[in-house]
Amino acid sequence: MRQNLQRADNSLLSYPIREVVIIGKKLEKLGDFSMIWENIGDPVSAGETVPKWMHDVVQEQVASDKSFAYTETQGAIAAREYVLEHFSDKKKCTVEDILFFNGLGEAINKVMNNLPKETRVLVPSPTYPSHATAESMHAGCSFISYSLDPSNDWEPDVDEIENKIKYNDHVVAILVINPNNPTGSVYKKETLEKIVAIAKKYDCFVIFDEIYHHMVFDGVKTTLLHEIIGDVPGISMKGISKDIPWPGSRCGWIEVYNAEKDHDFKAFIEIILLNKMLEVCSTTLPQIVLPHLYDHPEYPAYLQSRINKYQKRADEACEFFSQIPQVRVNKPKGVFYLVVELLDCPRSTLDSVNKNVRLNLDELEKTPQCLNNNTDFQFSYELMGSEGVCVVPLSGFGSTINGFRMTLLQENDELFTETLIKIGRGIEHYYQ
Ligand SMILES: Cc1ncc(COP(=O)(O)O)c(C=O)c1O
């Protein structure tokens, strides 16, 4: 090419949840075994059957010509009205404040990329990688973060948030993921109120990723942004990938709060909308289907049965890992993941299934991802090559803490128990 086609900041691009799959697929082939995929939060690909009533609802809507047309750029009005009525608050939001995207992934990118380069969003660590990567790509350097504290149920370190904002006036927003991926925590209302108060004090806005707002275990209550936002400018992010669950629909949205209260924030939101106009609109079908799915008489029981299943998995996994001295777990309060911390994690190896797998692992372990301060990438690769289980290293979620995230999605009881045993054996041998 007559010019270099590589952007200087390409090294910041990363999405470990899927990157491990490329490595895992290669190891499967070299070792001639079937991997147990514990990396991705897709209930359907993990084996959950989509109920017949859902297929029927989609078929009914696809039969309408309307589902073949564009929608307004903000999204189908019926979908926005539904969201406003059921997930937001009419006193604080209108249909004009709701904007649909092709998946929340797109919303994350649009929000981050429309900010001026010099402004920063403070993201949690660990975090869902799309947020951190979008933030660093927009800024052209590494993301800046605040810690979630494993010794305090993975709650955000509020003092750290305040300090990082106080001493860096490039920070314009705080990102909160609640209920949280990857940790499974559901934050206390007081913590969230403190974060909103910090945003107010330093003239910042808040972004609350609430895509898991329905996925909370029995007895746990999640506080939504609109309940505590007051007059602070803010964005709530939600979608249908996890709770319907229809991740392949690529359907998510933002609810904007208090845009009228801040001139700069309002102008920023208008630019996001203008930017979305370049794509005309998001895919119509899932938006048209959305109210019919959430409103279906079978939906509440279906959602509850899924939550019960994840809670049962969480109980079993926490009980299992609590017997292993080299790890620490916090029992999730929701979502469908578990983070297992690897305490004083060594840089070690496991017996690989064959020589080709070993040679491949030896090469992988010379890469920068394995040679940085964290040792959990190496653990994850070794676990794939010996026990045939694919988990995501915690440092892939922008964390300095060693560990991994597994899902609680496995449909088959025996296979879930077997997966735990394989991981447990991998940990035991890795530390020997
Ligand atoms: C916290 C969080 N935000 C956003 C997303 C992206 O969701 P979507 O499928 O709507 O792009 C995910 C997906 O796993 C997620 O876990």
PDBQT file of the ligand as one rigid body, heavy atoms in Angstrom, charges set to zero:
ROOT
HETATM    1  C1  LIG A 501     -21.735  -5.280  31.008  1.00  0.00    +0.000 C 
HETATM    2  C2  LIG A 501     -22.030  -5.469  29.552  1.00  0.00    +0.000 A 
HETATM    3  N1  LIG A 501     -22.328  -4.389  28.818  1.00  0.00    +0.000 NA
HETATM    4  C3  LIG A 501     -22.605  -4.502  27.515  1.00  0.00    +0.000 A 
HETATM    5  C4  LIG A 501     -22.585  -5.717  26.873  1.00  0.00    +0.000 A 
HETATM    6  C5  LIG A 501     -22.862  -5.780  25.388  1.00  0.00    +0.000 C 
HETATM    7  O1  LIG A 501     -24.138  -6.239  25.137  1.00  0.00    +0.000 OA
HETATM    8  P1  LIG A 501     -24.738  -6.332  23.690  1.00  0.00    +0.000 P 
HETATM    9  O2  LIG A 501     -24.919  -7.789  23.406  1.00  0.00    +0.000 OA
HETATM   10  O3  LIG A 501     -26.049  -5.621  23.766  1.00  0.00    +0.000 OA
HETATM   11  O4  LIG A 501     -23.792  -5.673  22.748  1.00  0.00    +0.000 OA
HETATM   12  C6  LIG A 501     -22.287  -6.878  27.591  1.00  0.00    +0.000 A 
HETATM   13  C7  LIG A 501     -22.203  -8.185  26.948  1.00  0.00    +0.000 C 
HETATM   14  O5  LIG A 501     -21.736  -9.165  27.465  1.00  0.00    +0.000 OA
HETATM   15  C8  LIG A 501     -21.998  -6.742  28.980  1.00  0.00    +0.000 A 
HETATM   16  O6  LIG A 501     -21.686  -7.806  29.735  1.00  0.00    +0.000 OA
ENDROOT
TORSDOF 0
